[in-house]
Amino acid sequence: GIAKAFATGPKPKRSAIFVWHAGEESGLQGSRFNADFPVVPLDKVQAVLNMDMVGRDDCNNLEGDYTNSLFIVGADRISTDLHNMIVKTNLMLPQPLTLDYELNDPLDPEGVYTRSDHYSYAGKGVPIAFFTTGLHPDYHKVSDSVDKILFPKMARIAQLVYQAGFSIANSDRVLERVRRDPVPVAQQ
């Protein structure tokens, strides 16, 4: 839906590239390959916006009310500009989401920052933002069926990611890169 909005809607000043990676669960193979052999030089890439598991509420709301929550991971680690743009964009939405930074903690026991495709780019200094609604009891199980997806919430998240991506691509200003965390260890 986000790619279609970019293709059919207003055109930003810069290009937007959509990449679907494979091999995440087996060591971020697809994203690592694209980060190592990018179709666009990484110093020209303003940001990588990664969405994964945005269709359910964290822990099915058993550990709190996450009905309006969206976890943001990594947006402030390389570019404070990116973090601020996402926060500002969210506030302009008709129904802003509750942005939750719990999983952004470098000491997060789940290590979410290092577990999804954005990490391959972060390791090379590209600003990233990872959008997720967290884990749930059906994670990686056949019981994770489409009827459990919260489509209205997922659409709101897609709107935020689209608007943030459009703002980045339409800005004359380059996102400032200031690494605030240790360089990730190279993956084997």
DRENDO-1510 file (C-alpha; in Angstrom, 1 decimal, always signed):
<recs>
REC; n; res; u; v; w
REC; 1; GLY; +0.0; +0.0; +0.0 .
REC; 2; ILE; +2.8; +2.4; +0.8 .
REC; 3; ALA; +4.6; +1.7; -2.5 .
REC; 4; LYS; +1.3; +2.2; -4.4 .
REC; 5; ALA; +0.8; +5.5; -2.6 .
REC; 6; PHE; +4.3; +6.7; -3.7 .
REC; 7; ALA; +3.7; +5.4; -7.3 .
REC; 8; THR; +0.2; +7.0; -7.7 .
REC; 9; GLY; +0.3; +10.0; -5.5 .
REC; 10; PRO; +2.3; +13.3; -5.4 .
REC; 11; LYS; +6.0; +12.9; -6.3 .
REC; 12; PRO; +8.6; +13.9; -3.7 .
REC; 13; LYS; +11.8; +15.7; -4.7 .
REC; 14; ARG; +13.9; +12.6; -4.1 .
REC; 15; SER; +13.4; +9.0; -5.1 .
REC; 16; ALA; +12.0; +6.3; -2.8 .
REC; 17; ILE; +13.2; +2.8; -3.2 .
REC; 18; PHE; +11.2; -0.2; -1.9 .
REC; 19; VAL; +13.1; -3.4; -1.1 .
REC; 20; TRP; +11.7; -6.7; +0.1 .
REC; 21; HIS; +14.3; -8.8; +1.7 .
REC; 22; ALA; +14.4; -12.5; +2.1 .
REC; 23; GLY; +16.4; -14.6; +4.6 .
REC; 24; GLU; +15.9; -12.4; +7.7 .
REC; 25; GLU; +15.3; -15.4; +9.9 .
REC; 26; SER; +18.5; -17.1; +8.7 .
REC; 27; GLY; +20.8; -14.2; +9.5 .
REC; 28; LEU; +19.5; -11.1; +7.7 .
REC; 29; GLN; +20.9; -12.6; +4.4 .
REC; 30; GLY; +18.9; -10.5; +2.0 .
REC; 31; SER; +19.3; -7.1; +3.7 .
REC; 32; ARG; +23.0; -7.8; +4.4 .
REC; 33; PHE; +23.5; -8.6; +0.7 .
REC; 34; ASN; +21.7; -5.4; -0.3 .
REC; 35; ALA; +23.7; -3.3; +2.2 .
REC; 36; ASP; +26.9; -4.8; +1.0 .
REC; 37; PHE; +26.0; -4.4; -2.7 .
REC; 38; PRO; +23.5; -1.6; -2.7 .
REC; 39; VAL; +21.6; -0.5; -5.9 .
REC; 40; VAL; +22.1; +3.1; -4.6 .
REC; 41; PRO; +25.3; +4.1; -2.8 .
REC; 42; LEU; +24.5; +4.1; +0.9 .
REC; 43; ASP; +25.8; +7.6; +1.4 .
REC; 44; LYS; +23.0; +8.8; -0.8 .
REC; 45; VAL; +20.3; +6.9; +1.2 .
REC; 46; GLN; +18.6; +9.3; +3.6 .
REC; 47; ALA; +17.0; +6.6; +5.8 .
REC; 48; VAL; +15.7; +3.0; +5.8 .
REC; 49; LEU; +12.2; +2.6; +7.2 .
REC; 50; ASN; +11.5; -1.0; +8.1 .
REC; 51; MET; +8.2; -2.4; +9.1 .
REC; 52; ASP; +7.9; -5.9; +10.5 .
REC; 53; MET; +5.0; -7.4; +12.5 .
REC; 54; VAL; +2.7; -4.4; +12.5 .
REC; 55; GLY; -0.6; -6.3; +12.3 .
REC; 56; ARG; -1.1; -7.3; +16.0 .
REC; 57; ASP; -1.0; -5.8; +19.4 .
REC; 58; ASP; +2.0; -6.6; +21.6 .
REC; 59; CYS; +1.3; -9.8; +23.6 .
REC; 60; ASN; -2.3; -9.6; +22.5 .
REC; 61; ASN; -2.7; -6.8; +25.2 .
REC; 62; LEU; -2.2; -9.4; +28.0 .
REC; 63; GLU; +0.6; -7.3; +29.5 .
REC; 64; GLY; -1.0; -3.9; +29.1 .
REC; 65; ASP; -3.1; -1.9; +26.7 .
REC; 66; TYR; -1.3; -1.6; +23.3 .
REC; 67; THR; -4.3; -0.9; +21.2 .
REC; 68; ASN; -2.9; +2.4; +20.1 .
REC; 69; SER; +0.8; +1.7; +20.5 .
REC; 70; LEU; +3.6; +1.4; +17.9 .
REC; 71; PHE; +7.1; +0.6; +18.9 .
REC; 72; ILE; +9.8; +2.7; +17.3 .
REC; 73; VAL; +13.3; +1.2; +17.4 .
REC; 74; GLY; +16.5; +2.9; +16.3 .
REC; 75; ALA; +15.2; +6.1; +14.9 .
REC; 76; ASP; +17.3; +8.2; +17.3 .
REC; 77; ARG; +20.5; +6.1; +17.2 .
REC; 78; ILE; +22.1; +7.4; +14.1 .
REC; 79; SER; +19.9; +10.5; +13.3 .
REC; 80; THR; +18.0; +12.6; +15.8 .
REC; 81; ASP; +16.6; +14.3; +12.8 .
REC; 82; LEU; +14.9; +11.1; +11.7 .
REC; 83; HIS; +13.4; +10.5; +15.2 .
REC; 84; ASN; +12.1; +14.1; +15.3 .
REC; 85; MET; +10.6; +13.8; +11.9 .
REC; 86; ILE; +8.7; +10.6; +12.8 .
REC; 87; VAL; +7.4; +12.2; +16.1 .
REC; 88; LYS; +6.3; +15.3; +14.2 .
REC; 89; THR; +4.6; +13.3; +11.4 .
REC; 90; ASN; +2.8; +11.2; +13.9 .
REC; 91; LEU; +1.4; +14.3; +15.7 .
REC; 92; MET; +0.0; +15.5; +12.4 .
REC; 93; LEU; -2.0; +12.4; +11.8 .
REC; 94; PRO; -5.8; +12.5; +12.4 .
REC; 95; GLN; -5.4; +9.7; +15.0 .
REC; 96; PRO; -1.8; +9.9; +16.3 .
REC; 97; LEU; -0.4; +6.6; +17.5 .
REC; 98; THR; +1.2; +6.2; +20.9 .
REC; 99; LEU; +4.9; +5.9; +20.1 .
REC; 100; ASP; +6.6; +3.5; +22.5 .
REC; 101; TYR; +10.4; +3.3; +22.8 .
REC; 102; GLU; +10.6; +0.4; +25.2 .
REC; 103; LEU; +12.1; -1.9; +22.6 .
REC; 104; ASN; +14.7; +0.8; +21.6 .
REC; 105; ASP; +16.5; +0.3; +24.9 .
REC; 106; PRO; +20.1; -1.0; +24.0 .
REC; 107; LEU; +19.6; -3.4; +27.0 .
REC; 108; ASP; +16.3; -4.7; +25.6 .
REC; 109; PRO; +16.4; -8.5; +26.4 .
REC; 110; GLU; +14.8; -9.3; +23.0 .
REC; 111; GLY; +17.5; -7.4; +21.1 .
REC; 112; VAL; +15.0; -6.1; +18.7 .
REC; 113; TYR; +17.4; -3.5; +17.2 .
REC; 114; THR; +19.7; -6.3; +15.9 .
REC; 115; ARG; +17.0; -8.8; +14.8 .
REC; 116; SER; +15.4; -7.3; +11.7 .
REC; 117; ASP; +16.6; -6.1; +8.3 .
REC; 118; HIS; +17.2; -2.5; +9.2 .
REC; 119; TYR; +20.2; -3.6; +11.2 .
REC; 120; SER; +22.2; -4.4; +8.1 .
REC; 121; TYR; +22.0; -0.7; +7.1 .
REC; 122; ALA; +22.5; +0.7; +10.6 .
REC; 123; GLY; +25.8; -1.2; +10.7 .
REC; 124; LYS; +26.9; +0.9; +7.8 .
REC; 125; GLY; +25.8; +4.2; +9.3 .
REC; 126; VAL; +22.5; +4.6; +7.5 .
REC; 127; PRO; +19.7; +6.2; +9.7 .
REC; 128; ILE; +17.0; +3.6; +10.3 .
REC; 129; ALA; +13.6; +3.4; +11.9 .
REC; 130; PHE; +12.0; +0.1; +12.7 .
REC; 131; PHE; +8.2; +0.1; +13.2 .
REC; 132; THR; +6.7; -2.9; +15.0 .
REC; 133; THR; +3.7; -3.6; +17.2 .
REC; 134; GLY; +5.7; -6.3; +19.1 .
REC; 135; LEU; +5.5; -10.0; +19.7 .
REC; 136; HIS; +2.5; -12.1; +20.4 .
REC; 137; PRO; +1.7; -15.7; +21.4 .
REC; 138; ASP; +1.4; -16.8; +17.8 .
REC; 139; TYR; +4.9; -15.5; +16.8 .
REC; 140; HIS; +6.4; -18.0; +14.2 .
REC; 141; LYS; +3.5; -20.4; +14.7 .
REC; 142; VAL; +0.9; -21.7; +12.2 .
REC; 143; SER; -1.7; -20.2; +14.6 .
REC; 144; ASP; -0.7; -16.7; +13.4 .
REC; 145; SER; -3.6; -16.4; +11.0 .
REC; 146; VAL; -4.9; -13.5; +8.9 .
REC; 147; ASP; -8.1; -13.2; +11.0 .
REC; 148; LYS; -6.0; -11.9; +13.9 .
REC; 149; ILE; -4.6; -8.9; +12.0 .
REC; 150; LEU; -5.9; -5.6; +13.2 .
REC; 151; PHE; -6.3; -4.0; +9.7 .
REC; 152; PRO; -7.5; -0.5; +10.8 .
REC; 153; LYS; -4.5; -0.1; +13.1 .
REC; 154; MET; -2.1; -1.5; +10.4 .
REC; 155; ALA; -3.5; +1.1; +8.0 .
REC; 156; ARG; -2.7; +3.9; +10.5 .
REC; 157; ILE; +0.8; +2.6; +10.9 .
REC; 158; ALA; +1.2; +2.5; +7.1 .
REC; 159; GLN; +0.0; +6.1; +6.9 .
REC; 160; LEU; +2.6; +7.1; +9.4 .
REC; 161; VAL; +5.4; +5.3; +7.5 .
REC; 162; TYR; +4.2; +6.7; +4.2 .
REC; 163; GLN; +4.0; +10.3; +5.5 .
REC; 164; ALA; +7.4; +10.0; +7.3 .
REC; 165; GLY; +9.0; +8.6; +4.1 .
REC; 166; PHE; +7.4; +11.3; +2.0 .
REC; 167; SER; +8.7; +14.0; +4.3 .
REC; 168; ILE; +12.2; +12.6; +4.1 .
REC; 169; ALA; +12.1; +12.2; +0.3 .
REC; 170; ASN; +10.6; +15.7; -0.1 .
REC; 171; SER; +12.9; +17.6; +2.2 .
REC; 172; ASP; +15.7; +19.8; +0.8 .
REC; 173; ARG; +17.5; +19.1; +4.1 .
REC; 174; VAL; +19.7; +16.0; +4.4 .
REC; 175; LEU; +19.2; +14.1; +7.6 .
REC; 176; GLU; +22.2; +14.6; +9.9 .
REC; 177; ARG; +24.0; +11.5; +10.9 .
REC; 178; VAL; +25.3; +11.3; +14.4 .
REC; 179; ARG; +25.9; +7.8; +15.7 .
REC; 180; ARG; +24.8; +7.5; +19.3 .
REC; 181; ASP; +25.5; +3.8; +19.8 .
REC; 182; PRO; +28.4; +1.5; +19.2 .
REC; 183; VAL; +28.9; +0.3; +15.6 .
REC; 184; PRO; +27.2; -3.1; +15.3 .
REC; 185; VAL; +29.5; -6.1; +15.2 .
REC; 186; ALA; +29.9; -7.3; +11.7 .
REC; 187; GLN; +27.8; -10.4; +11.0 .
REC; 188; GLN; +29.5; -13.6; +10.0 .
</recs>
